[in-house]
Amino acid sequence: MTLKELIKLEDKAQEVWVVSPSLHYDVENKDFSELVSVNLGQKTKYKYIIPATRDNHKKIELYKKKYKLADKEIIQNFLLVSESEMNPFVMEIGIYNGSGKNVIACAAPALEDKNDVIQFNKTSSKSMAKVLRLSGKSIKDRIHKLDVDYLTAMQLISTFTYFGRLATCTNSLAGAVLSSKYEA
């Protein structure tokens, strides 16, 4: 289905349920914003299910101003859920050549075994790869810190080990924890 076909479908609908991680289309996309504005004027009912994030709270306020809605309407139309409750709606995404120049990102429903795959445009693909590279660096840094902490703890433990038996040392948390665990 194309975006134009989706707009036609939404235009004819009496009720629209939107499960979105960020309200992108209804707040930031010009074509959909115009459609939502017209549909709300024609009494089309919209129900939104979104994760309760700080960014989404800001976007709800923008939505409220953009479509001139009262607090009561926002409360009736929005269901804020935890991020884990969004899992059934998540797409599985593969990013190919994420470190290279020819980045391609594709998505498919995470819980279905179909042949339908969405290929994202170059801009979106590069943006996703960039976010993952930055996240990956952060994760590697945290893992490295854990490795260093683990190695430091192991060195402290080996310092307090004598003939395979762990001596109790009150000055070392690692020694104290392990001594209580392995004391005979």
N, C-alpha and C positions, 0 to 999 in steps of 0.2 A: 504494500500500500504506500502510496506517495503522500507527502505532506498535504498536497492539494486535495487528495481523496479523503484524508483524515479531516481536513477542515470542512469539507462537504458533509461528512458523517456527523461531525459535531454540530454543524449548523442546523441539521434536521432533528437532533436529539432533544428530548424533553427533559432528560436528566443525564448529567455527566459526572462520573466518578473519576477523579484524577489521583493517581498514586505517583508522587513525585519526590525525588530527593531534594529539590531546590526551587520549585515553582517557576522554573526558567521560562517555559512557554507562556504561562498566563501573566507573568509580570514583565518579562524582558523581550519577548518576541512580538514584533509589531503586528503581524497578521493575526496571531492568536489573541493578542490583547484587544484588537478591534472586534474580533468574533465574540470573545467573552463579554465585552461591553454591550454589544447588540443583544446577545443571548440573555444576559441578565435583565435587560430592558424588556425582553419578551417572556420573562418569567421562567426561563430554563433554570432548573435546579442544578447547582454545582455542589459537589461534596469532595473535599480534599483530604487526603491522608498523606501526611508528611512527617519526617522525623523532627523531633523537638530539639532543634539546634538554635544557637544564638542568631545565626545568619537567617534562618527561616522565620524567626520572630520578627526580624527587621523586614523581611519580604512580605509577611502578613500585613504589617503596618503600611507598606507601600501598596499592596493589593487593596487594602481598605480605603486608602486615599484615592487611588487610581479609579476605582469603581464606585466611590462615594457610598460605602456601606457602613452601617451602624455596628457597634460592638456585638449586639444581639445576633446579627446576621453572620458575623465572623464566627461566633461561638457555635452557631447552628451548622455552619458549612465546613468547619475545619476540625479534623481529628489529628491531634499531635500524638505521635507514638514514639517509643524508644527506637533507636537505630536498629537494634536486633529484630524488632518486629517488622522491619522493612525487608528482611532477608528473602521472603517468598517472591518479592517483586524485583529482585536484583538480577541483572543480566551478567552472564559470564563473559568477560572481556579478555581477548588475547591481543597482545601488542607484539608485532613482529618487527625485527630490526630496530628495537627501541633505542639503542645507542648509536645507530647509524643515521644516514641522511634520508633513506627511503622508508620512513616509519609508516606502518599500516596497522590500524586498530580495527578489530572486528568484535561483534557481540552476538550472543545468542541467548535465548532463555536458559537460565541456570538449571531449571528443573524439567526440561523437555529434551527429547531426543529426536529433533526434527532436522531437516536439511536447510532450514531458513537461517541465514546469517546476515547481519547488518555490517556493512563496511563503512566506517566513519571517514569523513573527508580528511585531507592532509592537515589542515589546521587543527582539527580536533585530535587527530592521531598524535601529532607532535606535542600538543598540550598535555595529553594523557601521559605520554612517555616522559615528558619533563617532570611532571608531578611525581611519577613513580621513581625516576632517577633521584630526585631530591629526597623522597621518602626512603628509598633504598639506602642512600648515604646516611641518613639519620639512623636507620635500623642497624646498618653496619657499625656505625659509631657506638651505638648502645651495646651491640653484641661484643665489640672490641673492649669496651669498658667492663662488661661482665667477665670477659676472658681475663682481663688484667686483675680484676678483683678476685677471681677464682684462683689465678696463679699466685697472687699475693697470699691468699688464705692457705693454699697448699704449702707454700714456703714456710709460713708461720707454723703450720701443723708439723711439717717435717722437722723443724727446729726443736719442737717439743716432744719428738718421738724418740724413744730410746729402746733399742732391742725389740722393735716391733710393738712396744706397748706405749700408749699415749699417756704422757704425764699431764697432770692438771696444772693449768696456768691461769691465774686470775687476771693477768694483764692482757690476755689475748682472747677476744670473743670467739675466734675460730677454734682456739685450743679448748676453751671452756665448753663450747657447744659439742665438739667432737669427743671431749673427754667424758662428758655425761652420757653420750651415746655409746661409747665403746668401753667404758670402765668395766672391769671384770667383777 
